[in-house]
Amino acid sequence: MDVLVALGLVPAGASKPDRARALAIARSPVPVGLRAIHPSWIEHGLEGLPPRARAAIASVPSSPVDVWLARWATAHLPSMIVEPELAARVAKHRAFLLVDGIPTAPLQALVEWLAGLGGAGDELERVKAGARVVAPRLSPLAAHQLAVRLPRPVGRLVQRELDAFRDGEPPAWGTILA
């Protein structure tokens, strides 16, 4: 049995470099790209843990206890990697850099993108409406990445919208990326 395939880390028949990348990500004590996650999500994960956990996240953990603390504090956070399937679908469009770059796009650019999709209303309502629009087109990983890029209170609202509208009728990519 191929453990990487069973865990959903790689598709069946994945290349050696893809398998090596998946293994490196799985072995990392903190999610890849942790700096792309809004600090409010990291602070939430550190609540109730000893100060040593903060040090374990900030540096390379030097002991098994530090590795455990780092993983405990960040277990709720996704790796901030670019999904090849999403990149391939939107590669020909000018907005490719934003969609593919959810893990690295500036926070304000993500908020403006969602708000622009959401139409009229105050900014928070437009952001929530924008999340409803993109929800059927984003994978669970991309949706989680988008939520943790935002400050935690806003990100939780966006995550709820993404989860609630994931199974809706997906709009055309042209509508989302216009």
C-alpha positions in Angstrom: 0.0 0.0 0.0 1.3 3.4 -1.0 1.1 5.5 2.2 1.5 8.9 0.5 -1.4 8.1 -1.9 -3.6 6.7 0.9 -3.0 9.9 2.9 -3.9 12.0 -0.2 -0.5 13.7 -0.3 0.2 12.7 -3.9 -1.9 11.1 -6.7 -1.3 7.6 -7.7 1.7 7.3 -10.1 3.3 10.6 -8.8 6.8 11.4 -9.9 9.8 11.0 -7.6 10.2 14.8 -7.2 6.5 15.1 -6.3 6.8 12.3 -3.8 9.9 13.8 -2.3 8.2 17.2 -1.9 5.2 15.6 -0.2 7.5 13.7 2.2 9.4 16.9 3.1 6.1 18.8 3.7 4.8 15.9 5.9 8.0 15.8 7.9 8.2 19.5 8.6 7.4 20.5 12.2 5.5 23.5 11.1 3.4 24.1 7.9 5.4 25.1 4.8 5.1 28.8 4.3 4.1 29.6 7.9 5.0 33.2 7.5 2.2 33.6 4.9 -0.4 32.9 7.6 -1.9 35.9 9.4 -0.3 36.1 12.9 -3.7 36.0 14.6 -4.1 32.4 13.6 -0.6 31.5 15.0 -1.4 33.3 18.2 -4.6 31.3 18.5 -2.7 28.1 18.2 -0.2 29.2 20.9 -3.0 29.9 23.5 -2.5 27.7 26.5 0.9 26.3 25.5 4.1 27.1 27.4 6.4 29.8 26.1 8.7 27.1 24.8 6.1 26.5 22.0 6.6 30.0 20.7 10.4 29.5 20.6 9.9 26.1 18.8 7.8 27.8 16.1 10.2 30.7 15.7 13.3 28.5 15.2 14.2 25.0 14.0 13.0 22.7 16.8 16.0 21.0 18.5 14.3 18.3 20.5 11.4 15.9 20.1 9.5 17.9 22.7 10.0 21.1 20.7 8.9 19.4 17.5 5.7 18.2 19.3 5.0 21.7 20.6 5.5 23.3 17.2 3.2 20.7 15.6 0.6 21.1 18.4 0.5 24.9 18.0 0.2 24.8 14.2 -1.8 21.6 13.6 -4.9 23.7 12.5 -2.9 25.5 9.8 -2.5 24.4 6.2 0.8 24.3 4.3 0.9 27.5 2.2 1.9 25.8 -1.0 0.6 26.5 -4.5 -1.7 23.7 -5.8 -0.5 22.6 -9.2 -4.1 21.7 -10.3 -5.4 25.2 -9.5 -2.4 26.8 -11.2 -2.9 24.7 -14.4 -6.6 25.7 -14.6 -6.0 29.5 -14.5 -2.5 29.8 -15.9 -3.7 31.5 -19.1 -5.6 34.3 -17.4 -4.2 37.6 -16.3 -5.5 37.1 -12.7 -3.5 33.9 -12.5 -0.9 35.5 -10.2 -3.6 36.3 -7.6 -5.4 33.0 -7.6 -2.3 30.9 -7.8 -0.7 33.1 -5.2 -3.3 32.8 -2.5 -0.5 31.8 -0.1 1.7 34.7 -1.1 -0.6 37.5 -2.4 -0.7 40.7 -0.3 -3.5 40.7 2.2 -5.1 43.8 0.8 -5.1 42.3 -2.7 -7.0 39.2 -1.5 -9.5 41.4 0.4 -10.0 43.6 -2.7 -10.4 40.5 -4.9 -13.1 39.0 -2.7 -14.8 42.3 -2.1 -14.9 43.0 -5.9 -16.6 39.7 -6.5 -19.1 40.4 -3.7 -20.9 43.4 -5.2 -22.6 46.1 -3.2 -22.6 46.5 0.6 -20.0 47.2 3.3 -16.6 45.6 2.8 -17.1 42.7 5.2 -20.4 41.7 3.5 -18.7 42.0 0.1 -15.8 39.8 1.2 -18.3 37.1 2.5 -20.3 37.3 -0.8 -17.0 37.0 -2.8 -16.2 33.9 -0.8 -19.5 32.4 -1.8 -18.7 33.0 -5.4 -15.3 31.3 -5.4 -16.2 28.5 -3.0 -17.3 25.9 -5.6 -14.0 26.5 -7.5 -11.5 26.3 -4.7 -10.2 23.0 -3.3 -10.5 22.5 0.5 -6.8 23.3 0.8 -7.0 26.6 -1.3 -10.1 27.6 0.7 -8.3 27.0 4.0 -5.3 28.9 2.8 -7.4 31.8 1.8 -9.1 31.9 5.2 -5.8 31.9 7.2 -4.4 34.7 5.1 -7.0 37.0 6.6 -7.1 38.1 10.3 -8.7 35.3 12.3 -12.1 36.9 12.9 -12.6 37.7 9.3 -11.0 34.4 8.2 -13.4 32.4 10.2 -16.4 34.2 8.6 -14.9 33.6 5.1 -14.2 29.9 6.0 -17.8 29.4 7.0 -18.9 30.9 3.7 -16.5 28.8 1.7 -17.6 25.6 3.5 -21.3 26.4 3.2 -21.2 27.2 -0.6 -18.6 24.6 -1.6 -21.2 22.4 -3.3 -23.0 25.2 -5.1 -23.1 25.7 -8.8 -19.6 26.9 -9.8 -19.5 30.1 -11.8 -17.2 30.2 -14.9 -13.6 31.0 -14.2 -14.0 34.1 -16.4 -16.5 35.5 -13.9 -14.3 34.9 -11.0 -11.1 36.2 -12.6 -12.5 39.2 -14.5 
